[in-house]
Amino acid sequence: MKTSTPRILFVIPYFGQWPFWMPFFLESCRRNPDIDWLLFSDCGVPDELPANVRIEAISYADYCRLVSERLGIDFAPANAYKLCDLKPALGYIHADRLDGYDFWAFGDIDLVYGNLRAYFTDERLASRDFFSTHERRVAGHLCLIRNTPCKRELFMRMKNWRERLSDETHHALDEGAFSRLFLRHKNLPRPLFRMLGQLYPLRRRSEFREAFSTPNGCIVWHDGTSTFPRRWYWREGRLSNDLDGSREFPYFHFVCWKRNEWSQLSKPDPHQVRQLAASSAWVISDSGFHQEQV
């Protein structure tokens, strides 16, 4: 008997001001209609919000109070970037929003999605409880976790988690301490790394597979070189690039362009951004988002 497709909810707190590329992020969510997103924010509700994206209005101070209450700690960081350390705990903090979902996910918004279901197939989701899109660490920009009490509480195994969440320092707990719950000896050669991984129960029920979602960074491309795509094509919800032909990718995390090349660009016109994002195809490059030339 065929089982129903596992339901997925992304939980993302974000405060301050929506980035200029938010319409592109939202449009890529819209094209994944059987996956849901829940954002907690003080940024307001963007125009033409997709039906599968909910934005719950809350002030940063009130959100910090909610976290403090749910975790039993004093969480009041001056810098909202500290919220990144909460990612492994978001399923626990917002357990009341996860009823009916098989997986919850944490992630970032400096990316656009391709066809996520083509990557996270029903068969794939049935085989594991935890999915990271990096091979040797938890990917802070996209990670899926089975919605069970045990998995929602995994973050509590991190050493000194209360103290580290309560202070002002950004510890990168998602990709550091949380990763170490699953991965040991991560600098070993690949065959030995994989073999030893089978000794750890958490690792056996987890998938750490490189999705090549974040080019131009510290991870070489899938061909073993440092030659990365220069243009990414989003076409009606499917994502490819100028280097890999028809190969599709689950998402493109453009953090390196955001930090470097895009920081030197003038801010684009919001109306033109919304108009382009609403079209059926666009191109992303080191100079921003553009209309695809036919």
C-alpha positions as CSV (number, residue, x, y, z in Angstrom):
1,M,0.0,0.0,0.0
2,K,1.4,3.4,-1.0
3,T,2.0,5.7,2.0
4,S,1.3,9.4,1.8
5,T,4.0,11.8,1.0
6,P,5.8,13.0,4.1
7,R,4.8,16.5,5.2
8,I,7.6,19.0,5.7
9,L,7.6,22.4,7.6
10,F,10.5,24.8,7.5
11,V,10.8,27.0,10.7
12,I,12.8,30.2,10.2
13,P,13.0,33.2,12.6
14,Y,14.1,36.4,10.9
15,F,14.2,39.9,12.2
16,G,15.2,43.3,10.9
17,Q,14.4,44.0,7.3
18,W,13.6,41.6,4.4
19,P,16.5,41.4,2.0
20,F,16.1,42.7,-1.6
21,W,15.9,39.1,-3.0
22,M,13.0,38.1,-0.8
23,P,10.5,38.0,-3.7
24,F,12.8,35.4,-5.4
25,F,13.0,33.3,-2.3
26,L,9.2,33.4,-1.9
27,E,8.6,32.5,-5.5
28,S,10.8,29.5,-5.2
29,C,8.8,28.5,-2.1
30,R,5.6,28.9,-4.1
31,R,6.9,26.4,-6.7
32,N,7.2,23.8,-3.9
33,P,3.4,23.8,-3.0
34,D,3.4,20.6,-0.9
35,I,6.1,21.9,1.5
36,D,5.3,24.6,4.1
37,W,7.3,27.5,5.6
38,L,6.7,29.3,8.9
39,L,8.6,32.5,9.5
40,F,8.6,34.4,12.7
41,S,9.4,38.0,12.0
42,D,9.0,41.7,12.6
43,C,9.6,42.6,8.9
44,G,6.0,42.7,7.8
45,V,4.1,40.6,5.3
46,P,5.4,40.8,1.7
47,D,3.0,41.3,-1.2
48,E,1.5,38.3,-2.8
49,L,2.7,35.8,-0.1
50,P,2.5,32.2,-1.3
51,A,-0.2,30.1,0.2
52,N,2.4,27.7,1.6
53,V,4.3,30.4,3.5
54,R,3.1,31.8,6.8
55,I,4.6,34.8,8.5
56,E,3.8,35.2,12.1
57,A,4.3,38.8,13.3
58,I,6.2,39.1,16.5
59,S,8.8,41.5,17.9
60,Y,12.3,40.5,18.4
61,A,12.0,41.1,22.2
62,D,8.8,38.9,22.4
63,Y,10.5,36.2,20.3
64,C,13.4,36.2,22.7
65,R,11.0,35.9,25.6
66,L,9.3,33.0,24.0
67,V,12.6,31.2,23.5
68,S,13.6,31.9,27.1
69,E,10.3,30.4,28.3
70,R,10.4,27.3,26.1
71,L,14.1,26.5,26.8
72,G,14.2,27.6,30.4
73,I,17.1,29.9,29.8
74,D,17.8,33.7,29.6
75,F,17.9,34.3,25.9
76,A,18.2,38.1,25.1
77,P,21.1,38.6,22.7
78,A,21.7,42.1,21.4
79,N,22.5,40.9,17.9
80,A,19.8,38.9,16.1
81,Y,22.5,36.9,14.3
82,K,22.7,34.9,17.5
83,L,19.4,33.3,16.4
84,C,21.5,31.0,14.1
85,D,22.6,29.1,17.3
86,L,18.9,28.3,17.9
87,K,18.5,26.3,14.7
88,P,18.9,22.8,16.2
89,A,16.4,23.7,18.9
90,L,13.7,25.2,16.7
91,G,11.7,22.0,16.5
92,Y,11.6,21.9,20.3
93,I,10.8,25.6,20.7
94,H,8.0,25.4,18.2
95,A,6.7,21.8,18.8
96,D,3.2,23.2,19.1
97,R,3.4,24.2,15.4
98,L,4.5,20.8,14.1
99,D,1.3,18.7,14.5
100,G,0.7,16.7,11.4
101,Y,4.2,17.1,10.0
102,D,6.6,14.2,9.4
103,F,9.7,16.4,9.2
104,W,10.7,19.9,10.4
105,A,13.5,21.8,8.8
106,F,15.7,24.7,9.6
107,G,17.5,26.9,7.1
108,D,18.3,30.3,5.7
109,I,16.7,32.8,3.3
110,D,19.8,33.7,1.3
111,L,19.0,31.1,-1.3
112,V,16.4,30.0,-3.8
113,Y,14.9,26.5,-4.0
114,G,14.6,24.2,-7.0
115,N,12.4,21.2,-7.0
116,L,12.9,20.0,-3.4
117,R,10.6,16.9,-3.8
118,A,12.8,15.7,-6.7
119,Y,15.7,15.6,-4.3
120,F,13.9,14.6,-1.0
121,T,11.9,11.8,-2.6
122,D,9.4,9.8,-0.5
123,E,11.8,6.8,-0.6
124,R,14.7,8.9,0.5
125,L,12.8,10.4,3.4
126,A,11.6,6.9,4.5
127,S,15.2,5.7,4.8
128,R,16.6,8.2,7.3
129,D,15.6,10.5,10.2
130,F,18.0,13.3,9.5
131,F,19.2,15.0,6.3
132,S,22.1,17.4,5.8
133,T,23.0,18.7,2.4
134,H,26.7,18.8,3.3
135,E,28.8,15.6,3.5
136,R,30.9,16.4,6.6
137,R,28.8,18.8,8.7
138,V,25.2,19.8,9.4
139,A,24.2,22.4,6.7
140,G,22.9,25.4,8.6
141,H,21.2,26.6,5.4
142,L,19.0,23.5,5.0
143,C,18.5,20.5,7.2
144,L,15.6,18.1,7.6
145,I,14.8,16.3,10.9
146,R,12.1,13.7,11.6
147,N,9.4,15.1,13.8
148,T,9.7,12.9,16.9
149,P,10.2,13.9,20.5
150,C,13.7,12.3,20.5
151,K,14.8,14.2,17.4
152,R,13.4,17.5,18.6
153,E,15.4,17.1,21.8
154,L,18.7,16.1,20.1
155,F,20.1,19.6,20.6
156,M,20.1,18.9,24.4
157,R,23.0,16.5,23.9
158,M,25.3,19.4,23.0
159,K,27.7,20.1,25.8
160,N,26.8,23.2,27.9
161,W,24.0,24.0,25.5
162,R,22.2,26.2,28.0
163,E,25.2,28.3,28.7
164,R,26.2,28.6,25.1
165,L,22.7,29.6,24.0
166,S,22.4,32.2,26.8
167,D,25.5,34.2,26.2
168,E,26.1,36.8,23.5
169,T,28.6,34.9,21.4
170,H,27.6,33.3,18.1
171,H,29.0,29.8,18.4
172,A,27.8,28.4,15.1
173,L,26.3,25.5,17.1
174,D,24.3,24.1,14.1
175,E,27.4,23.4,12.0
176,G,29.8,22.9,15.0
177,A,28.6,21.3,18.2
178,F,25.4,19.9,16.7
179,S,27.4,18.3,13.8
180,R,29.6,16.5,16.3
181,L,26.7,14.6,17.7
182,F,26.6,12.8,14.3
183,L,30.1,13.0,12.9
184,R,33.5,12.0,14.2
185,H,36.8,11.9,12.5
186,K,35.5,14.1,9.7
187,N,38.9,14.8,8.2
188,L,39.7,11.1,7.5
189,P,39.7,9.8,3.9
190,R,36.2,9.3,2.6
191,P,36.1,5.4,2.7
192,L,37.4,5.3,6.3
193,F,35.1,8.2,7.3
194,R,32.1,6.4,6.0
195,M,33.0,3.0,7.5
196,L,33.6,4.5,11.0
197,G,30.4,6.4,10.7
198,Q,28.5,3.1,10.9
199,L,29.7,2.7,14.5
200,Y,27.5,5.6,15.6
201,P,23.8,5.0,16.0
202,L,22.8,8.6,15.1
203,R,24.9,8.6,12.0
204,R,23.4,5.3,10.8
205,R,19.9,6.9,10.7
206,S,21.2,10.1,9.1
207,E,22.1,11.2,5.6
208,F,25.1,13.5,5.1
209,R,25.3,14.0,1.3
210,E,26.9,16.9,-0.5
211,A,24.2,18.6,-2.6
212,F,26.7,21.1,-4.0
213,S,24.3,24.0,-3.1
214,T,27.0,26.5,-2.0
215,P,29.6,27.1,-4.7
216,N,32.6,29.5,-4.5
217,G,33.2,28.4,-0.9
218,C,35.5,25.9,0.8
219,I,34.0,22.8,-0.8
220,V,35.3,21.8,-4.3
221,W,32.8,21.2,-7.0
222,H,31.4,17.7,-7.8
223,D,34.1,17.2,-10.4
224,G,36.9,17.8,-7.9
225,T,37.9,21.2,-9.2
226,S,37.4,24.7,-8.0
227,T,35.7,25.7,-11.3
228,F,32.2,26.8,-10.2
229,P,29.1,27.8,-12.1
230,R,28.9,31.5,-13.0
231,R,25.2,31.6,-13.8
232,W,22.3,29.8,-12.2
233,Y,19.0,29.3,-14.1
234,W,15.7,29.2,-12.3
235,R,13.0,28.1,-14.7
236,E,9.5,27.5,-13.4
237,G,10.7,26.0,-10.1
238,R,13.6,24.0,-11.5
239,L,17.2,25.0,-10.9
240,S,20.3,24.4,-13.1
241,N,23.5,26.3,-14.0
242,D,25.8,27.1,-16.9
243,L,28.3,24.4,-16.0
244,D,26.3,21.2,-15.5
245,G,24.0,20.9,-18.4
246,S,20.6,19.5,-17.5
247,R,21.5,18.5,-14.0
248,E,19.1,19.9,-11.4
249,F,20.0,21.1,-7.9
250,P,17.7,21.3,-4.9
251,Y,18.6,24.8,-4.1
252,F,21.3,27.5,-4.6
253,H,22.8,29.2,-1.6
254,F,24.3,32.4,-2.8
255,V,26.0,33.4,0.4
256,C,29.4,33.9,-1.2
257,W,28.1,36.4,-3.8
258,K,26.0,38.1,-1.2
259,R,29.0,38.7,1.0
260,N,31.4,39.7,-1.8
261,E,30.2,40.8,-5.2
262,W,26.7,41.8,-4.3
263,S,27.8,44.0,-1.4
264,Q,29.3,46.4,-4.0
265,L,26.1,46.7,-6.1
266,S,23.5,49.4,-5.8
267,K,20.2,48.3,-4.3
268,P,17.8,47.3,-7.1
269,D,14.4,48.9,-7.6
270,P,11.8,46.9,-5.5
271,H,9.1,47.1,-8.2
272,Q,11.4,45.6,-10.8
273,V,12.5,42.9,-8.4
274,R,8.9,41.9,-7.8
275,Q,8.2,41.9,-11.5
276,L,11.2,39.8,-12.4
277,A,10.6,37.3,-9.5
278,A,7.0,36.8,-10.7
279,S,8.1,35.8,-14.2
280,S,8.6,32.2,-15.2
281,A,12.4,32.3,-15.5
282,W,15.4,34.3,-14.3
283,V,19.2,34.1,-14.0
284,I,21.4,34.6,-10.9
285,S,25.0,35.7,-11.3
286,D,27.6,37.6,-9.4
287,S,25.9,40.8,-10.6
288,G,22.5,39.8,-9.2
289,F,19.2,38.6,-10.6
290,H,18.4,39.1,-14.3
291,Q,15.9,38.3,-16.9
292,E,16.8,35.2,-18.9
293,Q,17.5,36.1,-22.5
294,V,15.7,33.9,-25.0
